[in-house]
Amino acid sequence: MNKKLIYTLVILIPITIISFFFKETNFIMQKNKQSVDKYQVNIDTIDKLLTVELEEYIIGVVAGEMPALFSEEALKAQAIASRTYLINHLQNNNSISNSTDDQVYLTKEEMKEKWKDDYDKYYNKIKEAVTATKGLIMYYNNEPIKAYYFSTSNGYTASSISVFNEQRDYLNSVESPFDQDNSNTIEISKKDFCNKLDISCNQISITNIIKDNSNRISKITINNKEFKGTQ
């Protein structure tokens, strides 16, 4: 899942607005005439197509998307979000990418390289969290939701309409004050800034800053060139 921008979404919606119902994934699996235990996931990597069982895939995604140092409950939440995202995605696709375009998945070999001597401890910790939530996904109106998630925001989540131009009742902007207190600032050189935006570096002029209700930039003009905030 993309962590490069702060425009990604969170699935923490006030209960007064919407209720999520956790269900077993048998409903989806029955549609595909496959059982949960034997359901296979095809993963597109750079050089090959991997096929793994669903819950093993979720272990690999949690390992790739969340630090294993996080609490057990956080890992469980990540497992449910990742599983829900997968099930929603596979309704219209035969495979899922192994990148931030979808979800980062780590093989056992990659986990061993990442964790080294702590591999057994962290793998078992994540496996326990995934097993504890086995088969659980989030539904809205009897359909698995698009469970977008993010690393860090500016203190507010973004709505699906502002990021993906798609209206979803359960993905509206809400406050996320923890992120505001723990946000990071990234500095880049003037040269890199100009190169990334394909503008002249002789003089930089920033005008027409338009923000949305989540305090993010929706449009901005730099050297007479207009950019969307999501760019």
Secondary structure, 3 states (H helix, E strand, C coil): CCCCCCCCCCCCCCCCCCCCEEECCHHHHHHCCCCCCCCEEEEECCCCEEEEEHHHHHHHHHHHHCCCCCCHHHHHHHHHHHHHHHHHHCCCCCCEECCCCCCCCCCHHHHHHHHHHHHHHHHHHHHHHHHHCCCCEEEECCEECCCCCCCCCCCECCCHHHHHCCCCCCCCCCECHHHHHCCCCCCCCHHHHHHHHCCCCCCCCEEEEEECCCCCEEEEEECCEEEECCC
